[in-house]
Amino acid sequence: MSKLSFSGTTKECLYHYAENFLPPKGARNSSQAKLPMVNFIGVNASAITTWTSDHNKPLGGSLLKLRFFLETVGYDVVEFRNLRGQVNYLLAEMLAYGSLTLQEAQKQLGFNNIEAIFRIAHGKSNTSSVRGAKIREMHVNRVTAIQAAKSRLLKELGVAQKEQTVQVPSETQSEQDEVDDESMAILAHFVLAITPLLEKAVTNTTREQRNKLRKLTGDSGMFRLSKASSRLCSEKAREVINGR
């Protein structure tokens, strides 16, 4: 993906994603490009097509997974803005990334029906302080599994993007070039996913929290990130000035 600085509702973000990053129905590689979304959400390609053509809409678990898919690739999903850091978001994240099943949630949190779980996960209702504490504890124990699931999704997105955009390689193209292309595609998705979080860290945190972030990234982590991004921006600026 080459451009992604977009905020909107789930529907708006999905339409933007489909318009900019999915080939039209019937086009070459159309099904291949949808595979990461299909595999992550657990639906078939035709379901994605009905969502993006406004003939149907996702509900329940599919809607949760769609929102996290869009967030992972870099979208600022409006429905998540007031939920991040809340137990609603933590519960939704565990469900979306498969580290917690509905049956496990129902049993461990003492719910009588699954709909009550979805209402909390979608931010439609709150829960008791006891359940909230339990959700936070469950999330802490699943952070590693969630991060691993995110990494797998980002890798799959990178592979799908590579297969969508790269033509049949010539006989002279080396195996090393193919690895580099895939690595760059994966890197692009990591950048897109982390940018909204960094922007939020700059504007919605205290100085103490920002200092803690810098310490967690090591003595030179933020400096190296800033230096690398500045070089990329400067290179692009020179190209624009030179009319490239």
C-alpha positions as CSV (number, residue, x, y, z in Angstrom):
1,M,0.0,0.0,0.0
2,S,1.4,3.3,-1.0
3,K,-1.0,5.8,0.6
4,L,-2.9,5.6,3.9
5,S,-3.7,8.5,6.1
6,F,-7.5,8.1,6.5
7,S,-9.9,8.4,9.3
8,G,-13.5,7.4,9.2
9,T,-16.2,5.0,10.3
10,T,-15.8,1.3,9.6
11,K,-17.9,1.6,6.5
12,E,-15.9,4.6,5.2
13,C,-12.5,2.9,5.9
14,L,-13.7,-0.3,4.2
15,Y,-14.8,1.6,1.1
16,H,-11.5,3.5,1.0
17,Y,-9.6,0.2,1.4
18,A,-11.6,-1.5,-1.4
19,E,-11.2,1.5,-3.7
20,N,-7.5,1.9,-3.3
21,F,-6.1,-1.5,-2.5
22,L,-8.5,-4.2,-3.9
23,P,-8.8,-4.9,-7.7
24,P,-12.3,-4.7,-9.2
25,K,-14.4,-7.8,-9.1
26,G,-13.3,-10.2,-11.9
27,A,-9.9,-8.5,-12.3
28,R,-6.7,-10.5,-12.3
29,N,-5.5,-11.3,-8.7
30,S,-8.8,-10.0,-7.3
31,S,-9.3,-13.1,-5.1
32,Q,-5.6,-13.2,-4.1
33,A,-5.7,-9.6,-2.9
34,K,-8.7,-10.4,-0.7
35,L,-7.0,-13.4,0.9
36,P,-5.6,-11.6,4.0
37,M,-9.0,-10.2,4.8
38,V,-10.7,-13.4,4.0
39,N,-8.4,-15.5,6.2
40,F,-8.3,-13.0,9.1
41,I,-12.1,-12.5,9.3
42,G,-13.0,-16.1,8.4
43,V,-15.4,-15.4,5.5
44,N,-15.3,-16.0,1.8
45,A,-14.4,-13.5,-0.9
46,S,-18.0,-13.1,-2.0
47,A,-18.8,-11.8,1.5
48,I,-16.2,-9.1,1.2
49,T,-17.6,-8.1,-2.2
50,T,-21.1,-7.7,-0.7
51,W,-19.8,-5.5,2.1
52,T,-17.9,-3.3,-0.3
53,S,-20.8,-3.0,-2.7
54,D,-23.2,-2.1,0.2
55,H,-25.4,-5.2,-0.4
56,N,-24.8,-6.5,3.0
57,K,-22.9,-5.6,6.2
58,P,-20.8,-7.5,8.7
59,L,-22.2,-8.2,12.2
60,G,-20.9,-9.6,15.5
61,G,-17.6,-11.3,15.3
62,S,-17.1,-10.4,11.6
63,L,-17.5,-6.7,12.3
64,L,-15.0,-6.9,15.2
65,K,-12.4,-8.6,13.0
66,L,-13.0,-6.2,10.1
67,R,-12.4,-3.2,12.4
68,F,-9.1,-4.7,13.7
69,F,-8.1,-5.6,10.2
70,L,-8.6,-2.0,9.1
71,E,-6.8,-0.7,12.2
72,T,-3.8,-3.1,11.6
73,V,-3.3,-1.8,8.1
74,G,-3.3,1.8,9.4
75,Y,-6.8,3.2,9.4
76,D,-8.1,5.4,12.2
77,V,-11.4,3.7,12.8
78,V,-13.8,6.1,14.4
79,E,-15.7,3.5,16.5
80,F,-12.4,2.6,18.2
81,R,-11.4,6.2,19.2
82,N,-13.1,6.2,22.6
83,L,-12.5,2.5,23.3
84,R,-8.8,2.2,23.1
85,G,-7.4,1.3,26.5
86,Q,-10.8,0.5,27.8
87,V,-11.9,-3.0,28.7
88,N,-14.3,-3.0,25.8
89,Y,-11.4,-2.7,23.4
90,L,-9.2,-5.2,25.2
91,L,-12.0,-7.8,25.1
92,A,-12.7,-7.0,21.4
93,E,-8.9,-7.4,20.6
94,M,-8.7,-10.8,22.2
95,L,-11.7,-12.0,20.3
96,A,-10.7,-10.5,17.0
97,Y,-7.1,-12.0,17.1
98,G,-8.4,-15.4,18.2
99,S,-6.6,-15.5,21.5
100,L,-10.0,-15.8,23.2
101,T,-13.0,-17.7,22.0
102,L,-16.6,-16.7,22.7
103,Q,-17.1,-19.8,24.7
104,E,-14.1,-19.1,26.9
105,A,-15.2,-15.5,27.4
106,Q,-18.7,-16.6,28.3
107,K,-17.4,-19.1,30.8
108,Q,-14.6,-17.0,32.4
109,L,-16.7,-13.8,32.6
110,G,-19.9,-15.5,33.6
111,F,-22.2,-14.3,30.8
112,N,-25.4,-16.1,30.1
113,N,-25.4,-15.3,26.4
114,I,-23.0,-14.4,23.6
115,E,-24.8,-11.3,22.7
116,A,-23.9,-9.7,26.0
117,I,-20.2,-10.3,25.1
118,F,-20.6,-8.6,21.7
119,R,-22.4,-5.6,23.3
120,I,-19.4,-5.0,25.5
121,A,-16.8,-5.7,22.8
122,H,-18.5,-3.3,20.4
123,G,-18.7,-0.6,23.1
124,K,-22.5,-0.7,23.2
125,S,-22.5,-1.4,27.0
126,N,-20.2,-1.4,29.9
127,T,-19.4,-4.1,32.5
128,S,-18.9,-4.4,36.2
129,S,-15.5,-3.5,37.8
130,V,-15.0,-7.2,38.7
131,R,-15.4,-8.3,35.1
132,G,-13.4,-5.4,33.9
133,A,-10.5,-6.4,36.1
134,K,-10.8,-10.0,34.9
135,I,-10.7,-8.8,31.2
136,R,-7.6,-6.8,31.9
137,E,-5.9,-9.8,33.5
138,M,-6.9,-12.1,30.6
139,H,-5.5,-9.6,28.1
140,V,-2.2,-9.4,29.9
141,N,-1.9,-13.1,29.6
142,R,-2.6,-13.0,25.9
143,V,-0.5,-10.0,24.7
144,T,2.2,-12.3,23.2
145,A,-0.4,-14.3,21.3
146,I,-2.1,-11.1,20.0
147,Q,1.2,-9.6,18.8
148,A,2.0,-12.9,17.0
149,A,-1.3,-12.8,15.3
150,K,-0.8,-9.2,14.2
151,S,2.6,-10.1,12.8
152,R,1.2,-13.0,10.8
153,L,-1.5,-10.7,9.4
154,L,1.1,-8.0,8.4
155,K,3.3,-10.6,6.8
156,E,0.3,-12.0,4.8
157,L,-0.6,-8.5,3.7
158,G,2.9,-7.9,2.5
159,V,2.9,-11.1,0.5
160,A,-0.5,-10.4,-1.0
161,Q,0.6,-6.9,-2.0
162,K,3.7,-8.2,-3.6
163,E,1.8,-10.8,-5.6
164,Q,-0.7,-8.2,-6.7
165,T,1.7,-5.6,-7.9
166,V,4.8,-7.4,-9.0
167,Q,4.8,-8.8,-12.6
168,V,6.2,-12.2,-13.6
169,P,10.0,-11.8,-12.8
170,S,12.4,-11.8,-15.6
171,E,15.1,-14.5,-15.9
172,T,17.7,-12.1,-14.7
173,Q,15.9,-11.1,-11.5
174,S,17.7,-12.6,-8.6
175,E,16.1,-14.4,-5.6
176,Q,17.6,-11.7,-3.4
177,D,15.5,-9.1,-5.2
178,E,12.3,-11.0,-4.5
179,V,13.2,-11.2,-0.8
180,D,13.9,-7.4,-0.7
181,D,10.5,-6.6,-2.4
182,E,8.6,-8.7,0.1
183,S,10.5,-7.2,3.0
184,M,9.7,-3.7,1.8
185,A,6.0,-4.5,1.5
186,I,5.9,-5.9,5.0
187,L,7.8,-2.8,6.3
188,A,5.3,-0.6,4.6
189,H,2.4,-2.2,6.5
190,F,4.3,-1.9,9.8
191,V,4.8,1.8,9.2
192,L,1.1,2.3,8.3
193,A,0.1,0.4,11.4
194,I,2.3,2.2,13.9
195,T,1.9,5.8,12.6
196,P,-1.6,6.4,14.2
197,L,-0.3,5.0,17.5
198,L,2.8,7.3,17.4
199,E,0.6,10.3,16.6
200,K,-1.6,9.5,19.5
201,A,1.4,9.1,21.8
202,V,2.6,12.6,20.8
203,T,-0.7,14.4,21.5
204,N,-2.6,12.3,24.1
205,T,0.1,11.4,26.6
206,T,2.0,13.1,29.5
207,R,5.7,13.9,29.4
208,E,6.3,11.1,31.9
209,Q,4.6,8.6,29.6
210,R,6.6,9.8,26.6
211,N,9.9,9.5,28.6
212,K,8.9,6.0,29.5
213,L,8.3,5.2,25.8
214,R,11.7,6.5,24.9
215,K,13.3,4.4,27.6
216,L,11.4,1.3,26.4
217,T,12.8,1.7,22.9
218,G,16.4,2.0,24.1
219,D,18.9,4.8,24.2
220,S,18.8,5.4,20.4
221,G,15.5,3.8,19.3
222,M,13.5,7.0,18.7
223,F,16.5,8.8,17.3
224,R,17.2,6.1,14.8
225,L,13.5,6.1,13.8
226,S,13.4,9.8,13.4
227,K,16.7,9.8,11.4
228,A,15.5,7.1,9.0
229,S,12.1,8.8,8.4
230,S,13.7,12.2,7.9
231,R,16.0,10.7,5.2
232,L,13.0,9.2,3.4
233,C,11.0,12.4,3.6
234,S,14.0,14.5,2.4
235,E,14.6,12.2,-0.5
236,K,10.9,12.5,-1.6
237,A,11.1,16.3,-1.3
238,R,14.1,16.4,-3.5
239,E,12.3,14.4,-6.1
240,V,9.4,16.7,-6.1
241,I,11.6,19.8,-6.4
242,N,13.5,18.2,-9.3
243,G,10.2,17.3,-11.0
244,R,10.5,13.5,-10.8
